[in-house]
Amino acid sequence: MRITFTPGQVAMLIGRAERQLEQIVADSIREAGNGRNISRGAQYTLHETVVTLIRLYREQVPQGAPVATRIARAYAKGTDAHSGVPTLACVRTILSVMRDAQQLLDVLQPVPEPAPAPEPQQHLQQRPANMTAG
C-alpha cells in the first residue's frame, strides 16, 4: 500500500534525512578508526535513511526518479573494498546529490502569497478627553 504525503511532509522528511546523514558523518568522524568509513553503530541508520530517501524521491517527488537513481548508485558504489562498509565520501556524495535536487522540492512547495494588510479604519470615534459622565 502506497502512502501519499503532502508536499510539506515530503520536504520535511527529506530535510530530516539530510540532517540524519550529516549527523552520521559527524559521529563517524568522532569515533576512533581510520576516518574513512561509517561507524558500525551508524550503518543500520544509514541504510534505512538511504532506502527512505530513494523511496521518497521515486514515489513522492515529481521527476524525482533520476535523483533516486543517483542516490542508489552513490550508495552502491560507496563501499570500502576491504571492509565492505560505506565510506564517508559515499555519504557526502549523497548529500551533494540531495542539495543538487533541492530545486525539485522548491517546485513542490509554492511560495504562499502574503496576506493583504488590513485597511486602516477611517472613522474612529473619539471622545474629547475632558468629557465626564454625569
N, C-alpha and C positions, 0 to 999 in steps of 0.2 A: 504494500500500500504506500503510495507516494503522498508525502505531506507537502502542502504548498504553503510557503511563508510569504509574508508581506515584504515589499522591498525594504522597509525599515528593519525588519527582522533579519533579512539576508545580510544587509550591511553590518548589522550588529554582530552577527555570528562570524562573519569574515573578519571583522575588527578584533573580535575575541581571539580568533585563531592566529591572527598576526601577532597579537600580544603574547600568546602562548608560545609561539615559535621563538620570539625574541627572548622570552624567559628561559626556554630550553637552552638557547645559545649561551646566555649569561650563566646559567647553572653549570653547564658543561665546561665553560672556561674556568670557573672557580674550582672545580674538582681536580684532584690530582690525576695525572695521566700524561699522555703525550701531547695533549692540547689540540688534537686534530679531530677526535671522534666525539660523538654524543655520549654522555654518561649512561651507564647501564640503567640507572633509575629513570631516565627520561626517554628511553627508547620506545616503550609502550605508548606513552603520551604523544610522542612524535608521530608514531604510526597512526594512532587514532585521529590526530589533528589533520594529518595529510589526507587520510581517507575521507574525512568530513569535508575538507576543502574541495577535493576532487568532485565529490557528490554535489556540493552546493553550486560550484561553478557549472557543472554539467547539467544539472536539473533545474536550477532556480534562476540563473543569470542568463538573460538573452545574449546570444553569441558568446557564451562563456565556455563552450566545449573546447576551443583551441587553448584556452588558459588552463583548463583541467588537464589536457593532454601534456602541456608543457610542465605542469607541476608533477604529473605522474612520471614523466621521463626524467626530470631532475632528481626525483626521489629514487627511481630505479638505478640511475647511473651514479648516484652519490654515495655508494658504499665503499668502505675501505677494502682493498683487495686482500689484505692479510687477515683482517678480523671479521669482515662481513658486517661491520657496524656502520650506520650512516655517519657521515662526516659533518663538521661544522660548515664546510663550504657548500654542502648539499642544502642545508637549511638556509644559508644566506642566499643561495640561488633561488630557492622557493620564495623567500621574502622579496627578492627583486622582481620575480615574475608577478607576484601579487601587487606590488607597487606599480608595475607597468600596466596592470589591468584595472587600476583604480578608476579609470575613465568609464569602464563598463558599469561600475557601481554608481558613479555620478549620474549616469543616464537613468538608472533605476529610481533615484530619488530626485524628483523635480524640486527646484527651489521654490518654497512657498512664497506667494506674494505677500508683502507686508499688509497688515490690516489698515484700512483707511483711518486717518486720525479723526477723532470726534470734532465736530464743528463747535466753535466757541458759542456759548449762549449769548445772544444779543440783548435779551430783555430781562435782565436781572432786576428784581425789585429790591430796592434798598430803602430802609427807613433812615430818617435823619438820626444822628447819634443822640440828640438831646430830647427825643420824644419819650414820654413816660406813659405807662398805662394808668388810667385813673378813673 
